[in-house]
Amino acid sequence: MVTNGQGNWKKIWYDGKERWVFGGSGYASIKVVNPTRSNPSSSSSSSSLTPILSSSTTRGITRALRDMTNPVDSGTSSVLLKKGDHGEKVKDLQKRLASVGYSISADGIFGSQTENALKRFQRAMGVEMTGKFGPTTRKALEEAERLLRSKQKGSGIAYERGRKLGSIRTVYIDGKPVKIETALAYMRMAEAAAQSGINLRLNSGFRTYGKQKALYHAYLSGRGNLAAPPGYSNHQNGLAVDIDIPNNSVYQWLKKNAWRYGFKRTVPNESWHWEYRP
């Protein structure tokens, strides 16, 4: 059972007939209660109640826990800019979003394009995706500018499932180009890992068509690792990174924490391959 600071309960019980998961958002704290108790304020217990954690419930809990840790701009008093606004402040926001890798025109109109770009930015920076610009998102934008300030910039043509997507902007991390949106989430993860004594380094990030073609030919000739055909690798759409795994400590940290930053291991036999899929 999980509760927030207002005393609303998020219950996960099974009584032989029903399952239910309910409760509000904006949890301030987590409280674990003996699962045999029918009421957290009561000392009586009921053996007919047992907790259930189906795979769907577990995924729901994971999302809820992640949402609890994500700061949010909520309430009209904290919102500085939102959809429908226009003017120089909106234009300045658009320019700053463009400077950190989000393709957007600085027309001074806060429309759907700006809202969608802002949501993607919020997702990469671990801020709840409201599409509104408030104090929390402003701090996140300042943090993104700090993270990218000293990075070498680049660009490339992205592909997905053999189809050309268009140009994307990249920054270099450990000498490897990484799509900026993926890079922001990765750099936040790397800083968190460093605080735990774990040094994350990249072996591969975004790949050009030519680079993927060379890797694929090396694989076919028996001189390289498994590689997707050119145009079909998730390294080419900017989502995938290969992280150096020199020891089990690095992998165990990633296994425990990578999801917090939107990264998932997607290839069962490649412990180094992670994709940004928040």
C-alpha positions in Angstrom: 0.0 0.0 0.0 1.3 3.5 -0.9 0.1 6.8 0.5 0.8 10.4 -0.2 1.1 13.3 2.2 -2.6 14.0 2.0 -3.6 10.6 3.4 -5.0 9.2 0.1 -4.2 5.6 -0.2 -3.1 3.8 -3.4 -4.2 0.2 -2.7 -3.1 -3.0 -4.4 -5.1 -5.9 -2.9 -6.6 -9.1 -3.9 -9.5 -10.6 -2.0 -10.3 -13.5 -4.3 -12.8 -11.5 -6.3 -11.4 -8.1 -7.2 -8.2 -6.3 -7.9 -8.0 -2.6 -7.5 -5.3 0.1 -7.8 -6.4 3.6 -7.0 -5.2 6.8 -5.6 -4.2 10.4 -6.5 -1.1 11.8 -8.1 1.6 14.0 -6.7 2.8 11.6 -4.0 5.0 13.2 -1.4 6.1 10.0 0.3 5.8 6.2 0.2 4.5 4.2 3.1 4.6 0.4 3.2 1.9 -1.2 5.2 1.6 -4.9 6.3 -0.3 -6.4 3.3 -2.4 -8.6 5.6 -4.1 -5.6 7.2 -7.3 -4.4 5.7 -6.9 -0.9 7.1 -3.6 0.9 7.7 -5.0 2.6 10.7 -6.3 -0.6 12.3 -4.3 -3.2 14.2 -6.7 -6.0 13.1 -5.8 -8.2 10.2 -7.5 -10.3 7.7 -5.9 -13.4 6.2 -8.3 -13.2 3.2 -6.5 -10.2 1.8 -3.2 -10.9 0.0 -1.1 -8.6 -2.2 -0.9 -9.3 -5.9 1.8 -8.1 -8.3 0.9 -9.0 -11.8 3.2 -7.9 -14.6 0.8 -5.1 -15.6 0.5 -4.0 -12.0 4.3 -4.0 -11.6 4.7 -1.8 -14.7 2.1 0.5 -13.3 3.9 0.8 -10.0 7.2 1.4 -11.8 5.6 4.3 -13.7 4.0 5.7 -10.5 7.3 5.6 -8.7 9.1 7.3 -11.5 6.4 10.0 -11.6 6.7 10.5 -7.9 10.4 11.4 -8.3 9.9 13.7 -11.3 9.6 17.4 -10.5 6.6 19.1 -12.0 5.4 22.6 -13.0 1.8 22.5 -11.8 -0.8 25.1 -10.9 -1.4 28.3 -12.7 0.7 30.4 -10.3 3.9 28.5 -11.2 3.4 28.5 -15.0 5.4 31.2 -16.8 4.5 30.3 -20.4 1.9 27.9 -21.9 0.1 27.1 -25.1 -1.6 30.1 -26.5 0.9 32.6 -25.3 2.9 34.8 -27.7 5.6 37.5 -27.6 9.3 37.9 -27.0 9.4 35.6 -24.0 8.0 32.8 -26.1 10.5 33.5 -28.8 13.4 33.4 -26.3 12.1 30.1 -25.0 12.0 28.7 -28.6 15.5 29.9 -29.2 16.8 28.2 -26.1 15.0 25.0 -26.9 16.6 25.1 -30.4 20.0 25.7 -28.8 19.7 22.4 -26.8 18.8 20.4 -29.9 15.1 20.7 -30.5 14.0 21.6 -34.0 11.7 24.5 -33.6 11.1 27.9 -35.2 11.4 31.0 -33.1 8.2 32.7 -34.2 7.1 33.9 -30.8 3.9 31.8 -30.9 3.4 29.0 -28.2 1.6 26.5 -30.4 1.6 22.7 -30.7 5.1 22.7 -32.1 6.5 24.5 -29.1 4.4 22.4 -26.7 5.6 19.1 -28.2 9.2 20.2 -28.2 8.9 21.3 -24.5 7.3 17.9 -23.6 10.2 16.0 -25.2 12.7 18.2 -23.4 10.9 17.7 -20.1 11.0 13.9 -20.6 14.7 13.9 -21.3 15.4 16.0 -18.2 13.2 14.0 -15.8 10.5 16.7 -15.5 6.8 15.7 -15.7 5.6 16.3 -19.3 3.2 19.1 -18.8 4.1 21.1 -21.9 4.1 24.2 -19.8 7.2 26.3 -19.0 7.5 27.1 -15.2 10.2 27.4 -12.6 11.0 23.7 -12.6 11.4 23.5 -16.4 13.4 26.7 -16.4 15.9 25.2 -14.0 16.0 22.0 -16.2 16.7 24.2 -19.2 19.6 25.9 -17.4 20.9 22.5 -16.4 20.7 21.3 -20.1 22.6 24.4 -21.2 25.3 23.6 -18.6 25.6 20.0 -19.7 25.9 20.9 -23.4 28.0 24.0 -23.1 31.4 22.4 -23.4 30.4 19.6 -25.8 31.4 19.4 -29.5 28.3 19.7 -31.7 27.5 17.8 -34.9 24.6 16.5 -37.0 23.7 13.5 -39.1 20.9 11.9 -41.1 18.8 9.5 -39.1 17.2 6.3 -40.4 14.6 4.0 -39.0 13.4 0.7 -40.6 15.2 1.6 -43.8 13.5 4.9 -44.1 15.3 8.3 -44.0 14.0 10.4 -41.1 15.9 13.6 -41.7 18.7 15.5 -40.0 19.3 15.3 -36.2 21.7 17.3 -34.0 24.3 15.5 -32.0 26.9 16.2 -29.3 30.0 14.2 -28.6 30.4 12.2 -25.4 33.6 10.2 -24.9 34.4 11.0 -28.6 31.1 9.5 -29.8 28.2 11.4 -31.4 24.9 11.1 -29.6 21.5 12.6 -30.5 21.1 15.6 -28.2 17.8 14.4 -26.7 19.4 11.0 -25.8 22.5 12.7 -24.7 20.8 14.9 -22.1 19.2 11.9 -20.5 22.5 9.9 -20.7 24.6 12.7 -19.1 22.1 13.0 -16.2 22.5 9.2 -15.7 26.3 9.4 -15.9 26.4 12.1 -13.3 24.2 10.0 -11.0 26.4 7.0 -11.6 29.5 9.0 -10.7 28.0 9.9 -7.4 27.8 6.2 -6.7 31.4 5.6 -7.7 30.4 4.2 -11.2 32.2 5.6 -14.3 30.0 5.3 -17.4 31.7 5.5 -20.8 30.3 5.2 -24.3 31.6 2.8 -26.9 29.1 3.9 -29.5 26.3 6.3 -30.0 24.7 7.7 -33.2 25.9 6.0 -36.4 25.9 7.3 -39.9 24.6 5.2 -42.8 28.2 4.6 -43.9 29.4 3.5 -40.4 26.5 1.0 -40.1 27.2 -0.3 -43.6 30.8 -1.0 -42.7 29.8 -2.7 -39.4 27.3 -4.9 -41.3 29.8 -5.9 -43.9 32.3 -6.8 -41.2 29.7 -9.0 -39.5 28.8 -10.7 -42.8 32.5 -11.5 -43.4 33.0 -12.9 -39.9 35.2 -10.0 -38.9 32.8 -8.2 -36.6 30.0 -8.6 -34.0 26.3 -8.9 -34.9 25.1 -5.8 -36.7 21.8 -4.7 -38.3 21.8 -3.8 -42.0 22.4 -0.1 -42.8 19.2 1.9 -42.2 17.8 -0.6 -39.7 19.9 -0.1 -36.6 18.5 1.9 -33.6 22.0 3.5 -33.5 20.9 5.3 -36.6 17.7 6.9 -35.2 19.6 8.2 -32.2 18.0 6.0 -29.6 20.7 3.4 -28.9 24.0 3.7 -27.1 26.6 1.1 -26.3 28.0 1.5 -22.8 31.3 0.1 -21.8 30.8 -2.7 -19.2 34.2 -3.4 -17.8 32.9 -5.2 -14.7 29.7 -6.4 -13.1 29.3 -3.3 -10.9 28.7 -1.1 -13.9 26.1 -3.5 -15.3 24.3 -4.0 -11.9 24.1 -0.2 -11.4 22.6 0.2 -14.9 20.2 -2.7 -14.3 19.0 -1.0 -11.1 18.9 2.6 -12.2 18.9 3.1 -16.0 15.1 3.0 -16.2 15.0 6.2 -14.0 16.6 8.1 -16.9 14.5 6.4 -19.7 17.1 3.8 -20.8 16.2 0.1 -21.4 18.2 -2.9 -22.3 16.6 -4.2 -25.5 19.0 -6.9 -26.8 19.1 -9.9 -24.4 22.6 -11.1 -25.2 24.2 -7.6 -25.3 24.6 -6.2 -21.8 26.2 -3.0 -23.3 23.3 -2.1 -25.6 20.8 0.4 -24.1 18.1 2.4 -25.8 16.5 5.7 -24.7 12.8 4.7 -24.6 11.2 6.7 -21.7 
